[in-house]
Amino acid sequence: MAAILPTRRTVLSSLALTAGTIALSGTGIANALPRTSPEPAMPRTKPVIFVVGDSTSSAYQQSERPRAGWGQALPLLLGPQATVFDYAWSGASSKSFADAGLLDRVLALMQPGDYLLISFGHNDEKVADPARGTLPDSTYKEYLTRYVDGARARGGKPVLVTSVERRRFDSFGTAQDSHGAYPQAVRDLAASTGTPLVDLTASSKELWQQLGPEGTKEHFLFLAPGEHPQYPQGSEDNTHFQAAGALAVAKLVARELQAKEIVPPGYFLKIDAGTDPLLGMYWPAERPVDLPVTLDVGPGRTFAAVQAAVDSVPSNSTQRTVIRIQPGTYREMVRVPSSKPRISFIGQGGRPEDVVLVFNNASGTPKPDGTGNYGTSGSASVRIDGPDFEARNLTISNDFDEAANMGMKDRQAVALHITADRSVLANVRMLGNQDTLLVNSPGTGVPARFYFDNCYVEGDVDFIFGRGTAVFSGCEIRSLDRGSATNNGYVTAGSQDLSITYGYLFDQCRLVSDATANSVHLGRPWHPSGDPRAVAQVLVRDSWLGAHISGTPWTDMSGFSWREARFHELTNRGPGAQVTADRPQLPAAEADNYTARAYLQGADGWAPQLAGTAADSSAVPVSAGA
């Protein structure tokens, strides 16, 4: 499996975090961050355009979509020659950003040939705030000079960017200046230091004038009540942008960078591409500059057990907690309750096999308190209910020994039971036999979405099951050999309610096995308690199917016909791939309606599949040796 690349958040963490570091929020944080010596940046293969500034240029998190900054939109315009890191911080001034140590962190990541776009002013104007306010002809220039000099000292190329204008019109509909003497101070500093200038104040004022008071509402964060789930009360914001406005301002920046030959020709190949920013832009789970709490688990670390680390996390925290798990086998039941969102399990080994979370309960295993058996869902080695969960580079296993417990009636044994909406698992192995992976939701008809990227799942009977919505992208799905010449099990047993459009998508996966050819089914329809509305939806597309897959891959279950379920394939290959009357194919005209985006976006536009792509302004670029 491919190595997991760090996100920008984890790189910042490596530069500055100790266990318990607080996240950046609000404005009075000049002394909140620990001061540490920056580590040298890894060599890279292409230049990076760093963006530092305030809320108008910053990247926003998923919960704030469609609010966006122009730095967040800038990657949509780039060709392959460079990438963007958007380190802008909502609420920052040139002073507070530097005083918080963020400038030092950015400079530590810069390498010769990188660009630093510097755009402060909105909050420098707040002179009554001692943590942020600066004076245009003195302290403002002094702080900006630190950015210019720092970038040059790293071999980088600083670019000064005047502040984008607010949405401000007079009674005649004429766009007004809103930044006083600050834009001219930037122009003067650019001239005196020989620093390239993007005059965004001038170009944005011209654009707002063209659009007028009403037209600009489609660019700024003007939303009617009920128009967007993230803003149920609506919004009337004359400073911040929605996606279309962020992209429009990014185009102003890109055009001036090109026209003044600040960047080489061809950097911004997509200025006129007509990209839909709501579809193309990436909103990360947290703001890129927010630093998580970091907890360490393992021998000699703060916590000896994973559950102990989870228990220490405060309920309903608004910041992410990263639990770094050292190599080893952790034999324990792990539970992340719904009251603990935004938790990450990150294996610290070189391979996912190096960190193993394992237990051995089965459905028929008696509970130690004498209240009955665990049941299938309760048998899970790991259960995750806290939304926005993340796991990377580890193994989750249930090693219940079926052969040694043949007298037990209910031998289903779940490795992972997950109900946590917007969860991402990458480079994770899930091991079991029957019922390995329960992709569930908090209740019937309640959506819950999961993205499995480059994962490995193995089992035999119904080993991917439940009512949740799950995308398996580039995963290996291994059916274990049960020793039968005719029936070695079933990959899926979906139970999605009819109100849920999307169930399981297997996209560019490999379905493999050592079992006899033609002996494993892709799935069967599970109707819990005979519920007629639980109608499985499964699509296997663009995947490789081994010879073990049956020529009639879908089969009935508990009296319910597979033909009444929502089972389809599309453009698969391999010895187990066929097109017959017993293998419904998704019509090609519907293919665009059954993509990872369609399965995962929901009402809030969640798009984890864009993380690490060219659209992601928070992704650390690949090093030369990666």
Residue, then its C-alpha position, 0 to 999 in steps of 0.5 A: m500500500a502507498a505511504i500516507l502523506p502528511t497533511r499541512r496540519t501535521v507538518l505544522s504540528s511537527l514544527a510546533l506541537t507538544a502534547g496538549t497544544i491548543a488550537l488557534s482561534g479568536t485573536g488574542i493568541a500572540n503568546a499561546l503557541p509554544r516556541t520551537s526551532p523549526e525543522p528543515a523542510m523536505p526537498r520538493t519537485k515543484p514550487v509552492i505558492f504560499v498565501v498568508g493573510d486574513s479571512t478574505s484569503s484563508a481556507y475555510q473548513q467543511s462546516e463553513r462551506p460555502r464561505a471561502g477565501w481567494g487563496q482557497a480558490l487559487p488552486l483551481l486556476l493552476g496548471p501542473q507547474a506549482t501548488v498552493f499552500d493557503y496559510a492565511w488565518s481568519g482574523a489575523s493582521s500582519k502583526s498578530f500573524a507574525d507575533a503568533g509564530l505563524l510567519d516563522r512556521v511558513l518561512a520554515l517550510m519555504q524553499p528556494g523558488d517558492y512564492l509568498l503572497i502577502s495580503f494583510g490589512h483588514n485587521d491591521e486597520k483595527v488600531a484600537d486592538p493592541a494585538r492586531g492594530t498597526l499604523p499604515d506609515s510605520t508599524y504596518k510597513e515594519y511588519l510587512t517588511r519582516y515577511v518580505d525579508g524572511a521570504r528572500a532569506r529563504g530564497g523565496k519570492p515575496v509578492l505584496v497584495t493589497s487588500v480586497e475591497r469590501r462590498r461598500f456602495d454609496s447611494f448612487g451605486t458607486a463602489q467605495d474605498s474601504h481601507g483608508a491609507y493601508p493600500q497606498a502603504v503597501r504600494d509604497l513599500a513595494a516600490s521602495t523594496g523592489t517587491p512585486l505588487v498585486d493591486l487587489t484593492a484596485s482590481s476588486k473595486e473595479l469588479w464590484q463596480q461592474l457587478g453593482p450592489e445586487g450583482t455583488k451579493e452573488h459573490f459575497l456571503f449573502l444567503a437567504p434563511g434556509e438556503h444552505p444547511q450551514y447557515p440556517q438563519g441566512s447571512e448578509d456579509n459585506t466582507h467575506f465571500q462565498a465560493a463564486g466570489a472567492l474564485a472571482v477574486a482569485k482570478l484577479v490575483a492570478r491574472e495580475l501575477q501573469a500579466k506582470e510576469i511575476v510567475p512564469p507563463g503558463y502557471f495559471l492555465k485555468i483562469d477561463a476554464g469555467t470551473d464550478p467552485l462549489l464542485g471544484m473547491y476543497w474545504p478541509a475538515e479543519r481550518p489549515v492553521d488550526l493546530p490539533v491537540t496531540l496525544d501519544v499512545g504506546p510504551g513509555r508514552t502518555f497513555a498505554a492504551v488507546q481507550a485511555a487516550v480517547d477517555s481524556v478527550p473532552s466532550n464536544s470539542t471543537q478542535r481535532t484531537v490526533i491520537r498518535i499510536q506507536p507500533g505494537t498490538y493493543r488488545e482492547m475494546v475501543r469506543v469513541p462516543s458520539s459526544k467526541p467528534r474530530i478524533s484521529f487515530i494515526g498509526q506511527g509505524g512504517r506500515p499499517e501492519d505495525v499498529v494493531l487494534v484487536f479484540n476477540n468478542a463474537s456476537g455470542t460472547p457473554k458480557p462480563d456483567g452477566t447482562g447477556n451476550y454482546g450481539t453482532s454490533g456490540s462485538a466490535s473491537v473498535r466502535i466509532d460514533g463521533p463524527d468527523f473521525e479519521a484513521r490512518n496507517l493502522t490495522i483494526s482486527n477481530d481475531f475471534d477463533e471460529a474453529a475453536n468455538m464451533g459450539m457457539k451459535d452466533r459467531q459473527a465477530v465485527a472488527l470495526h463498527i462505525t456510525a460516525d458521519r464524514s469519516v475518512l479511513a486511509n491505508v487502514r486494514m480491517l480483518g475478520n471473518q463473518d461481519t468484519l466491517l459494519v458501516n452503519s448509521p445512528g438510525t434507520g433513514v439517518p445518513a452517515r458517510f464514510y470514505f475508505d481510501n487505499c484500504y484493505v478489508e478481508g472476511d468471508v460472510d457478509f463482511i461489509f454490511g450495514r445501512g451506511t453510505a460508503v465509498f471504497s476507493g482503490c481498496e483491496i477486498r479479500s474474500l477468505d477461503r472457507g474451503s467450499a467448492t461452491n460457496n465461499g461467502y458474500v462480500t456485502a450485505g447492505s441494508q440502506d433505507l429506501s430514503i437513502t439514495y446511495g449505499y456502497l460504491f467500490d471504485q477502482c478496487r481489487l476483489v481478490s481471493d484464494a478461494t475456488a473459482n466462481s464461489v463468492h458472491l458480490g452481495r445479498p440484500w439484508h433486511p434487518s428484522g424483515d424490514p421491507r424498506a431496507v433495500a441494499q444499494v451496491l455499485v461495483r465499477d471500474s474494478w478488477l474482479g478475481a476468478h472467485i466471483s460467481g457468474t451470478p454474483w448477487t443472491d437472495m437472502s432470508g426470502f428477499s430477492w436480490r432482483e428487488a435490490r439496487f445492485h449494479e456493475l459498470t465497466n469492471r475487468g478481470p476473470g470474474a467480470q462478465v456482462t450477463a442477464d444476471r449481472p445488471q449493468l448501470p446505464a452509461a448515461e447514469a454513470d456521472n450520478y454514481t461517483a464518489r462525489a455523488y455518494l458523499q456530498g450530502a447536503d453539506g457538500w462533503a468531498p474528502q476525495l479532493a484531499g491531497t489533489a490539486a484542488d487542496s490548498s492544505a495538502v503538503p506537496v510530495s517530497a522529491g524522494a517520496 
